[in-house]
Amino acid sequence: MTEAVTPQKAHWASLISSAKAAVIIGFASTILVVIEGARAVGANTAQQASVAAVLCFAMAITSFILAVRYRMPIMVAWSTPGAVLIATSASGITWNEAIGAYIVAGALTVLTAVITPLARAIERMPASIASAMLAGVLLRYVLGVPTAALNAPALVVPLILAFFVLRFLIPMYAVPIVVALGLILAAFAGAFSGGITLAVTPLTFDLPAWNLQAMVSLGIPLYLVTMASQNLPGFAVLRANGYQPPVSACLLVTGAGSILSAPFGSHAINLAAITASLVAGPDAHPDPAQRWKMIYPYTLLYVIFGLAAGTFVHMLGALPKELVTAIAGLALFGPLMGGISSMMKEPRDIEAALVTFLTTASGITLYGIGAAFWGLLAGLILWAAQRYARRTS
């Protein structure tokens, strides 16, 4: 005799399903970008595995603290735009200097939580300028896809075709499925002929090095891009689903979590934005007061992923370079499209946004400081000058 499914069991099944989707999509979609960022600042294989593991653990712990304390489906994720920023703008920065910059970014997040005028200044940053900086950072990565397709058409072209078909049919799962397809293609190409190592991931610990240029060119842009493209949209997702998120508490916990996990390789954690919609809406649970319970499966799954992070890094490290470039670029196609749309939304700000975008995308370095900082600075100066001119004319 079949046991009847009670509403309570059905609701728990829905919560578990939503949490599982959020973890799989969040992890598989951009783990390659995170690892590429770690490689860009000189992380060895053990440190790359530590990066993936500590991010999973930090996300699990901080999400659990916030969701249980405030009884809201508050979900913490790693900073994908931050990882792209590191991968494209950290030239000449060492691993220890990067850790120092990560700590600076986390400290600025904590200061934003406790200094109200700073929080208000970040909230008033023109969305078009912030989006333009993000789009400029992402563009350099996405531009690698056509070159990768020319260099390895048998591996990359099928992934491109699959990606756009999947974006039409099941857009949320397009990137995770493309990652799985990429691993399958790589296996057929003999990438894993040496076998796959299965082991619990050990964490590495390294002291920061304090370099002013690294702090300015990486730490400050990392803070700004994480705040503008992850935290603010994360708060918006919660508000759109009827919650009043504890802004200061969220920034304080994620900022402190970023500082504490930085010596293990974590670049930044922040509120989830896109994947947060999977657990904050009615599909997760019809009762908004019960949706926070998704944190139990969410935390457990990310702890498991963290323990197995070394295996994932080993598998991804065996992929051909063209395949890595293609998967990472395709994963960032959606965010790039969103950034470009947002930067062009306000007609009055298009010139300033375009200056920000082009300067950031150029990859210039001046006084040892990367393009993201100069793009943001140039755009804000032009935006402020145009705003002043309009007021006085």
C-alpha positions, 0 to 999 in steps of 0.5 A: 500500500502506497503511503500518502504524501502529506503536505508537510512532506511535500513542502520539505521535498520542495525545500530540499529540491530548491536548495539542491538546485541552488547549490548545483547551479551555483557551484557548477556554473562558475567554479571554473572561473574561481579556479582561474582567478586563483591561478592568476595570482599564482595559486598552486594545485593545493591552494586552488583546492583550498580556495574551492573548499573554504569558499564552500565552508564559508558560504555554508556557515554564514548562510546558516548563521543569517538564515537561522538568526533572522528566519529568512531564506538568506543565502550566501555565495561566492563573488563570481564577478570578483573571481573574474576581476582577479582572473583578468586584472591581477597581473603582477600580484602575488598569492600573498598580496592577493590575500592581503587585498581580499582582507581589505575588501572584506574589511571595507564590507564590514565598515560599510555595515557599521558606517551608515554614510558609507552604506548610503554612498554605495547604495547611491552609486549609479547602477549604470556605472557599476554595471559598466565596470562589471561588463568591462571585466566580464567582456575580456573573458567572454571574448575568449570563446570564439578563439577557443572554438577556432583552436579546438572546434571538435571540443568547443563548437558542440558546447556552444550549440548546446549552450544556446539550445539549453538557454532557450529550453532550460536557461537556469541549468544551461551552464551546469549541463554544459560543464557536464558535457565538457567533462564528458568530451574531455574524458573521450579526448583522454583528459582523465587517462591518468585517473581521478584522485578521490580524497578529502580536501585539506586547507592551506593557510598563508599569511597576507602581504600588504602591497598598496598597489594590490590593495588599490587595484584589486582590493577596492575594485573587488569590494565595489564589484561585489557590493554593486553586482552581488550584495545589492541585487541579493537584497533586492531579491529578498525584498521582491519576495516580501522580506526585509533583509537585515542589511547591516547584519548581512554585510557584517557577517559576510565581510567578517567571513571574507576576512577570516577565510581569506588566508585559506584562499577565499577571495570574497563571499556575499549575498547570492543574487540569481540562485537566491531566487530559487529559494526565496520564492513560492516554488520553494515553499508556499509559506514565506515564514518557512522558506528559511528552512532550506538552509539545512539541506543547503548547508549540508550540501555545501559542506559535502562539496567543500570536502570533495573540492579537491576532486573537482579541482583535479578534474577541472585542472585536467581539462584542455585550456580551450575547453576551460576558456569556452566553459568559463566564457559561456558561463559569463555570457548571461551576466555580461548580457545583463551588465550591458543592458543595465549600463545602457538603461539610463540614457543620460548616463550612457556616455559615462557608462561607456567610458567606464566599460571601455576603460575597464575592458581595455585592461590598461595598468597605470602606476601598477593599478588595474583597469577596473579601478581606472574605469570606475574612476573615469566613469564616476568623474564624467558622471559627476561632471555631467550631473553638475553641468545639467544642474547649473545649465 
